[in-house]
Amino acid sequence: MSKAVLVTGGAGYLGSILCEHLLNAGYKVTVLDSLLFGQHPHMHFCSNPNYDFMFGDCRDKATLQKALKGIDVIIPLAAVVGAPACDRDPWMTREVNFDAIKLINQLRSKDQLIIYPTTNSGYGAKSGDVFCTEETPLEPISLYGQTKCDAEAEILSSANSMTLRLATVFGLSPRPRLDLLVNHFTYMAVTEGYLVVFEKDFKRNFVHVRDVADCFIHCIEHANKMCGRAYNVGLDAANVSKEGLALKIKEHVPNFYIHFSDVGSDPDKRNYVVSNQRLREAGFEAKRSLDDGIRELLKGYRMLKRSAMKNV
Ligand SMILES: NC(=O)c1ccc[n+]([C@@H]2O[C@H](COP(=O)([O-])OP(=O)(O)OC[C@H]3O[C@@H](n4cnc5c(N)ncnc54)[C@H](O)[C@@H]3O)[C@@H](O)[C@H]2O)c1
């Protein structure tokens, strides 16, 4: 019988692609989401008998208890995501990003596998020269990074669990995110034609949203061998500086004007290269390249021409 997966925050950027991949792989999928962005990216799943949607808040105990019934695997994606969003409402951030994760971890039975995504921005400010492994001490800087690292520690302290330390994700989703670095730089290239880049030498690691979805499925299918650990999830070939990324986008958009500036800083002070060796040894490797993602974004952005806020 096919496994039942609960995806909290499943109507978000990552969740919308993950649900598509899970349904295609034959899983039963229940999404619990409060539709924070007024989004409705799952209308096309509703005809699928293996798909179900619950509108609700992941902080509510009764809602979680109901959602957890008959579930084999829990993927808690619901979060206040990114440093700027978290700083706007620190109280809600702690509740959603930590308290609700602790609650779902307490409510699940020991037979229910939990796979928790966190961010590799927990590696904070390193030199950008030495590869961070899962053994590298976490030094989160922003409230976002702190709450995600605290939640990861909570999850890993219990049985039948694993965590994925995701690189910065790129690619299109029915719930687009333009604040992610590759998505943002590409958007600027095609809409404005110019970009001001600060901290140009700071390095980051990236991964395609569909590789992340495939990775979750790999983790479900190989849980016996993989449980109890954290895994970095990134594309080895995409450990690149912000300058390198901007210049790669320019290869696709030759008229893109890039200005490198001394002014500006990242709230997470991210400057690191990340090793994905542990995940590779567990049998999974990200495949989709930055070039694939940029081509895909350029196609999708042709559909975002009209804005409710601008008569252009
Ligand atoms: N996108 C990335 O680059 C990235 C990298 C590392 C980790 N992550 C993690 O992956 C997860 C998903 O990120 P995303 O990029 O899809 O973000 P997103 O903002 O697109 O999705 C978050 C979803 O959670 C829902 N949500 C928020 N608060 C809720 C609540 N109280 N109850 C129920 N639902 C709620 C929102 O409506 C939204 O659909 C997050 O946990 C994030 O920390 C993402």
The ligand as a Tripos MOL2 file, in Angstrom:
@<TRIPOS>MOLECULE
LIG
   44    48     1     0     0
SMALL
NO_CHARGES

@<TRIPOS>ATOM
      1 N1         13.6420   27.8050   -0.3830 N.am      1 LIG1
      2 C1         14.8380   27.6490    0.1760 C.2       1 LIG1
      3 O1         15.8780   28.0870   -0.3770 O.2       1 LIG1
      4 C2         14.9820   26.9200    1.4780 C.ar      1 LIG1
      5 C3         16.2700   26.6350    1.9030 C.ar      1 LIG1
      6 C4         16.4230   25.9720    3.1140 C.ar      1 LIG1
      7 C5         15.3180   25.5930    3.8360 C.ar      1 LIG1
      8 N2         14.0700   25.8880    3.4110 N.ar      1 LIG1
      9 C6         12.9530   25.4800    4.2530 C.3       1 LIG1
     10 O2         11.9520   24.8360    3.4640 O.3       1 LIG1
     11 C7         10.6650   25.1340    3.9920 C.3       1 LIG1
     12 C8          9.7590   25.6750    2.8970 C.3       1 LIG1
     13 O3         10.3240   26.8700    2.3610 O.3       1 LIG1
     14 P1          9.6930   27.5900    1.0840 P.3       1 LIG1
     15 O4         10.8060   28.1850    0.3270 O.co2     1 LIG1
     16 O5          8.7530   26.6790    0.4140 O.co2     1 LIG1
     17 O6          8.8890   28.7810    1.7990 O.3       1 LIG1
     18 P2          7.4250   29.3650    1.5140 P.3       1 LIG1
     19 O7          7.3300   30.6380    2.2950 O.co2     1 LIG1
     20 O8          7.1500   29.4140    0.0550 O.co2     1 LIG1
     21 O9          6.4420   28.2740    2.1480 O.3       1 LIG1
     22 C9          6.0900   28.2330    3.5070 C.3       1 LIG1
     23 C10         4.6660   27.7240    3.5890 C.3       1 LIG1
     24 O10         4.3190   27.5850    4.9730 O.3       1 LIG1
     25 C11         2.9900   28.0750    5.1620 C.3       1 LIG1
     26 N3          2.8570   28.4910    6.5660 N.ar      1 LIG1
     27 C12         3.5450   29.4850    7.1780 C.ar      1 LIG1
     28 N4          3.1280   29.5840    8.4670 N.ar      1 LIG1
     29 C13         2.2070   28.6050    8.6570 C.ar      1 LIG1
     30 C14         1.4270   28.1820    9.7780 C.ar      1 LIG1
     31 N5          1.5320   28.8030   10.9620 N.pl3     1 LIG1
     32 N6          0.6030   27.1160    9.6250 N.ar      1 LIG1
     33 C15         0.4820   26.4870    8.4180 C.ar      1 LIG1
     34 N7          1.1870   26.8560    7.3250 N.ar      1 LIG1
     35 C16         2.0320   27.9030    7.4550 C.ar      1 LIG1
     36 C17         2.8630   29.2260    4.1690 C.3       1 LIG1
     37 O11         1.5020   29.5280    3.8600 O.3       1 LIG1
     38 C18         3.6420   28.6860    2.9620 C.3       1 LIG1
     39 O12         2.7840   27.9900    2.0880 O.3       1 LIG1
     40 C19        10.8870   26.0820    5.1720 C.3       1 LIG1
     41 O13        10.8820   25.3260    6.3610 O.3       1 LIG1
     42 C20        12.2550   26.6530    4.9150 C.3       1 LIG1
     43 O14        12.9000   27.0490    6.1000 O.3       1 LIG1
     44 C21        13.8780   26.5270    2.2370 C.ar      1 LIG1
@<TRIPOS>BOND
     1     1     2 1
     2     2     3 2
     3     2     4 1
     4     4     5 ar
     5     4    44 ar
     6     5     6 ar
     7     6     7 ar
     8     7     8 ar
     9     8     9 1
    10     8    44 ar
    11     9    10 1
    12     9    42 1
    13    10    11 1
    14    11    12 1
    15    11    40 1
    16    12    13 1
    17    13    14 1
    18    14    15 2
    19    14    16 1
    20    14    17 1
    21    17    18 1
    22    18    19 2
    23    18    20 1
    24    18    21 1
    25    21    22 1
    26    22    23 1
    27    23    24 1
    28    23    38 1
    29    24    25 1
    30    25    26 1
    31    25    36 1
    32    26    27 ar
    33    26    35 ar
    34    27    28 ar
    35    28    29 ar
    36    29    30 ar
    37    29    35 ar
    38    30    31 1
    39    30    32 ar
    40    32    33 ar
    41    33    34 ar
    42    34    35 ar
    43    36    37 1
    44    36    38 1
    45    38    39 1
    46    40    41 1
    47    40    42 1
    48    42    43 1
@<TRIPOS>SUBSTRUCTURE
     1 LIG1         1 GROUP 0 **** ****
